[in-house]
Amino acid sequence: MNKPPLISIGIPAYNAAVTIVSTIEGLLAQSCGDFELIVSDNASTDATRDVVENYMLRDPRIRYERQPVNIGANGNYSHLVRRARGEFFKWCSSSDWCAPIFLERCLKELLPHADTVPVAPRTRLFQGSPGTSQDYAFDIEVLDDTPLARFTRLYSTLRLNNAMNGLIRMSALRRTRLVEPYLSADVVLLGHLAMLGKFRLLPERLFYRRMEAAYATCLQDPGAVLKHHYPQVSARTLLQGSRQQMGRVRAALSVAMPIGEKLRSLIYVAKTCYWERKFILEDLRGAWQYFTRGSRTE
């Protein structure tokens, strides 16, 4: 384990004992074996640690790290990147499954395209087990030549954030702020990556995403989503929409561009602020309630 692996795979886990077995089995079966597998346990209260440590006895590529307290989903995702040693990185949810040639095919597509940041396969969605999956029709590919064109295409076409589960150049990830501590920060991260390079999409359906309310935040109510990111309610939960828009501004200004392109980038972000102004108003209302009543009212 002294030699850095080619690929780092990071699994952010929280009370994942039921599903992480299938996830790890799929990753250990990969045809490309030059990887490390890091599990960051976000202070689980179930048997997640026992399950992972059992696999560690069988495969030295696996590392287990436990957060002493729950640092929220976004913090756990970012922690994995900071602990990774590979040239390429892949996040893998503890409830999803990857086909055995996932890494091999993504790597084969990524290596010859220096202008590409992530490569991801097409997606299938499932409940229960991957054998019940159905094709997802809206995976994205972003091949525009300029940063601004990629940035706007990403935000105008993205639905489910499946691209984040692809194989990503670590050199690009390290130029970003990773997954910042606010809602939809994963989408902001994708915007930053789009400024840095192209997104390529494989024709094969090699990524299987679990779509159940217990695991997919897009199926949860706002209160559950907020708790997923912030285990403890505090002033940090305020101004979520505003912080997301500031993240977009930083992403839009993250690469060297002619002044005209920078201005057009800021104009585009300003338009998104206007289109999503209801979230800014909710921020102001939430902040007022928090500081006048001592807590934030949902």
LUMDRENVO-301010 format. One record per residue: residue in one letter; x, y, z of N, C-alpha, C in turn. Coordinates in steps of 0.05 Angstrom, whole numbers, plus 5000, padded with zeros to 4 digits. Example, Ala and Ser with C-alpha at 12.3 -4.5 7.8 and 13.67 -1.06 7.14 Angstrom:
A526448865156524649105156526449345156S525749555142527349795143525850015157
//
This chain:
M501649765000500050005000501750255000N504450234999506150464998505950614971K505750464950505450594924502650704921P502350954913499651074909498150914888P495550864892493950724872493250914849L492550794827491650954804488951094810I487250954823484551054829483951044859S482651254869481551244896478551244894I477351064909474351044910473651124939G471751314942470951404968467951334973I467451194994464651135002463951285027P462251495025461251625049458951455060A459151375086457251185097456051295123Y453451245126452051305152449851105155N450050935176448150725181447550565155A449650465144449450345117449850045118A449649915141450249635143448549465124V446049545119444249385103445049385073T445949615063446449645034449349635026I451249695044454049725036455349465028V454149235036455248975027455248954997S452949014985452648994956454449204942T454749434954456449644942459349554942I460349454964463149374966463649134948E461748944947462148704930462448794901G460748984892460949074864463649214858L464749354878467249494873469649294874L469549104892471748904893471748724868A469548714854469348544830470248694805Q471248944807471949104784474248974768S474048984742476148874725478749034727C478549294734480849454739481349454769G483549334778483949294807485849484820D487049684805488949864816487550094830F486450034854485050244868485250204899E484750414913484250394942481350464947L480150344967477350384974477250495002I476450745004476250875030473350905039V472750805062470050835073470251035096S468751255094468651455116465951425129D466051315153463651255169462951505185N460651625179459851875191458451835218A459951705237458851655264456351485264S456451265249454151085247453450965275T450950895278450050765303449250475298D449650375274448950095267451549935264A451449725249453749535246455449605222T455349845212457049915189459949855193R461049925216463849875221464549575220D462849405232463349125232463349005204V461549105188461349005160463849075145V464749325146467049415131469549285141E469949255168472349135179472448835171N470248705167470248435158471448415130Y470748615113471948615086474848695086M475648865105478448945107480248705113L479248505127480848265133481348105108R479748145087479947995063481348145040D481448415042482548565020483948815031P486648825027488249045038487849315024R486349315002485749574989483749745004I482449625023480249765038481349905062R480550155066481150315090478550405102Y478450385129476050475143476850715161E475250925159475651155177473051235189R473051295214470551365228470651655238Q468651805231468352075242467452055271P468752205290467852185318465052295323V464252485306461552585307460552615278N457952625274456752655248457452935237I458952955215459853205204458053295181G455853155177454053215154455053085129A453153045110453852895086455953035069N455753295066457653445049460453435061G460653465087463253455099464553175096N462952975097463952705094464852655065Y463352755045464252725017466952865013S467253105024469753255020472053115034H471553005058473652875073474852645056L473252505042474352275026476352375005V475752594992477652694972480352774985R480152895008482652985022484352745031R483052515035484552285044485452105021A484652164997485252004974488052044963R489251834951491951844941492151804911G489951734898489951654871490051884851E490751824826490752024805487852084796F486151894800483351924793481651854817F479251974818477551934842474751864834K473451694850470651634846469251624873W467051784875465251754897463351524891C462551374912460651164909458851154933S456351214930454451204952454350924964S453950904990453850645003451350484997S449650594980447150444972447050384943D449050464927449050424898450650184890W450650124865452149894855453349964827C455849864823457249914798457849654784A457349644757457849404742460849354742P461749104738464649024741466549174722I465549274700467349414681467149714684F465849814705465450104708468150254707L470050184725472550324726474150294700E474250054689475750004665474750174642R472150194638471150344615471450644619C470950744644471351024649474251104645L476150944655478951004653479851004624K478850814608479650794580478651044565E476451154572475451394559476751644569L477551654594478651894606481551934599L483151724598486051754594486851904568P485551844545486451974520485352254516H483452334534482152604530483052784553A485252934548486353114568484453344574D482553394557480653624560478253544577T478153294585475853184600476453154629V474453234646474853224675473552974686P470852934683469652674691468752524667V468752254670467352074651465451914668A463051884658461051724673459451554653P458551324661456851154644453951244647R452351134630449451174633448451034658T446051114667445051024693442550854691R442250674710439750524714438950584743L436350624748435250674774433950424785F434150374811432950124821431950164850Q430149994857429149964885429549674893G430349634917430749354926433449244918S433649154892436149044882436649134854P439149144845439849234818438349074796G437548834803436148664783433448774775T432448964790429749084784430049354771S432349424761432949694752431549774726Q431250034721430150144696432050354686D432150384660433850584647433150864655Y435151034660434751314665435451464639A433751644631433951764604435352034602F436252144625437052424624439952474634D441652274631444552314637445652524618I447652674627448652904612451452854601E451952984578454653004567455153294560V457453404567458053684563460653704548L460453754522462853744504463454014492D462154234502462754494491465654574495D466654744478469554814479470255024499T468355204506469055424524467855374552P469255484573468255444600465455544604L464755784594462155894598459955724584A460555624560458555454546458055194562R460155084573459854834589458254894615F458955124627457655204652454655234648T453855384627450955424622449555174613R450955004597449654764588449154574612L451054554630450754384653448254464669Y448054724676445854814693443154814678S443154824652440654824637439654534631T441354334635440554064628440653864651L442053934673442353734695439753684709R439153434714436953344730438053194755L438252934753439652784774442652814771N444052854793446852894793448352624791N448052484769449352224766452352264757A452952484744455652524734457652524757M456852614781458652624804459652344812N458152144804458951864810460751734790G461651894770463551794750466351794760L468251764742471151774748472152054742I473452184761474152464760477152494763R478352674748481152734751481652874778M483452764794483952884820485153164817S486753204796487953474792485853684789A483553614777481353804775479853844801L479353624815477953634841479453814861R482153804860483753954879483754254872R482754324849482454614843479754724852T478054554862475354644871475254674901R472954764911472454774939471054524950L470954314933469654064939466754104945V465553944963462653964968462354144993E461654394988461554595009459154545027P459054665051456954605071454354765067Y452954705045450254805040448854625021L446254655019444654475002445354524973S445254304957445854314929448754394922A450554364942453354424937454654234917D453453994915454453804895454053904867V451854044862451254154836453154394830V453754554851455654764848458354654841L459154434854461754304848461754214818L459654104808459554024780459954264762G458754494770459054744754462054824753H463354804775466254864776467854674758L467154414760468554214743468054274713A465554364707464954424679466654664669M467254844687468955064679471854964673L472554744685475254634682475654444659G473454324649473654134627471054014619K471153834600468853704588467853474605F465353404602464153164614463552964591R464652724593464052524573462252304585L460452204568458452004576458851744560L459151524574459451264561456651164553P456551014531453950914522452850684540E454650544553453850314570452550404596R450650254605449250304631450650144652L452650274666454350134685453950234713F452350444717451850564743448950504751Y448650384774446050314784445450474810R443550654809443050834831440450754845R440650724871438350654887436450894891M433950864884432051084886429851004905E430451024931428550974953428751204972A426551284984426451525001428451515023A429151285033431051265055433851335046Y434451335020437151375011437451604991A435351684977435451894957434252154967T435852354971434852604982432752734964C432852684938430852804920428052694925L427852484941425252364948424352434976Q426052594990425452655018424252925022D422952975045421853235050424053425059P423553685057425753885063427053845090G425453775110426553745137428553515138A427953295125429753065125432253125109V431953275088434353355072436153535088L435053725103436653905119438153745141K436753555154438053395174440253225163H439953135138442052975125444653135122H444353395118446653565115447553695141Y445653745159446253875184444953715207P446453525219445353365241444353535264Q445653765269444853945290443954215278V441554295285440554555274442054785288S443054965272444555195283444355415262A445855635268445955855249447055775222R448655545221449755445196447655365176T445255305186443155215168441755455154L442455695161441255925149442455995121L440956145105441856255080442856045060Q441355825058442155605041442155695011G439955815003439855904975441956114968S442356304986444356514982447156394980R447756204997450456084996450855924971Q448755794961448955654936449555844913Q448156074912448656264891451456384893M452456424917455256524919457256314910G456556054915458255844904458255844874R456055904861455955914832457656154822V457556374836459156604829462156524829R462956394851465756314853466556124831A464755934825465255744803465455884776A463756084772463756234746466256394742L467556464764470056624762472556464767S472356194767474456024776476655974756V476256044731478355994711478956254696A481356264684482156504669480556514643M479256744639477656784614477857074606P477357144581477157424573475057564590I475457824594473657974611470757954602G470357954576467657924565466357664574E467857444574466757184582466157194612K467857314628467357334657464757484662L464357704647461957864651459457704643R459657554621457357384612456857164633S458957064646458656864666457056974690L457857214698456457344721453557414714I453157494689450357554681448657304682Y449857074673448356824674447656754703V449556774721449056714749446956904761A447057164753445057354762442257274752K442057174728439457074718438456844735T440256654742439456424759438456524786C439756734797438856854822436056954819Y435457084797432757194793430756964790W431456764774429656534770429056384796E431056384813430756244838430456434862R429356664858429256874878427556784902K425756594898424056504921425856384943F428056254935429856134955431256354971I431956574958433156804972431256914992L428656944984426657045002426256865026E426356595020426156405042428456435061D430856485050433156535067432756765087L431756985076431357225093429257165114R427057025106424956965125426056775147G427556575139428656385158430656515177A432256705167434156845185432657015205W430557145196428957315214427757145236Q426556925229425356745248427356635268Y429756565258431856445275432756645296F433256895288434357085307432257225324T429757205316427657325332426357125351R426456865343425256655360427256475373G429756495364431856325376432256065362S430656015341430955765325429855815298R430555645280429655675252427055515248T425055635238422455505233422355415204E421855155200421755045173419055125160
//
